[in-house]
Amino acid sequence: MVKPAPKVAIFIQARMQSTRLPHKVLKDLCGKPVLRHIVDRCKKADAAEHVVVLAPDTSDDEALVEFGKNQNIEIFQGPQNNVLERFYKAAQEFQPDVIVRLTGDNPIVPIELLQQMVHDFLQGLEQGSMVYMNNHGEPPTFPTGVSIEIFTKGLLDEAYHNATEDFQREHVTPYMRLNDDIPKIYVHAEKDDSRYRITLDTPEDWQVIKAVFEALYPKNPYFGYKEAVAYLDEHPEVASLNAAVVQKAVTSTG
């Protein structure tokens, strides 16, 4: 009997409230909300059975729910601060074997990289050696803003039942990443582009993302992160706009 192929789901963690750039996920970017760009890129990759936005179950996030309904996007709501539980409950609902974790502040989802990482993960899973993979291990080589994490539902279950610290539950994967007993695969870029920020966390980031999209999106709506890096190489005046922004760290203090 042929074993069925593992079921993959992409879970996009998103929220309306942000201390540094509120409502960023629904900001208009070249005629489409940021979150629509993210979902469209995930669907273009054609690497998962489900693409689901995981939103907090708060009144502030009802706009996300309405957006999902109007845009025919799957939305799942769960606890606001215990995001690990939000992922766990979403996994109970959709029952994937493998989960890809993305976030709503990274509109330049790297389609080819996503496809390759899912392919390699499933290949490793078939060989019985794969439970966790990401592309932001030390030393960082990708620009900030193209982060991809992939893990099995079994590992998510383990994290949910064993994570005890608040920061482990708020940030979903610290239990997986910081546990030496869990085997991990880290994907690195061909060259170090970590000097650039193509994420969306501050007003300065918005200026950069807006400039990149206005330059590249009309020519190719699914431009890759390498094209974004090339644009920033050619336009240091744009890259400098958010060069001083410090990425928030995930620490044991939250």
Secondary structure, 3 states (H helix, E strand, C coil): CCCCCCCEEEEEECCCCCCCCCCHHHCEECCEEHHHHHHHHHHHHCCCCEEEEEEECCHHHHHHHHHHHHHCCEEEEECCCCHHHHHHHHHHHHCCCEEEEEECCCCCCCHHHHHHHHHHHHHHHHCCCCCEEECCCCCCCCCECCCCEEEEHHHHHHHHHHCCCHHHHHCCCHHHHCCCCCCCEECCCCCCCCCCECCCCCHHHHHHHHHHHHHHCCCCCCCCHHHHHHHHHHCHHHHHHHCCCCCCCCCCCC
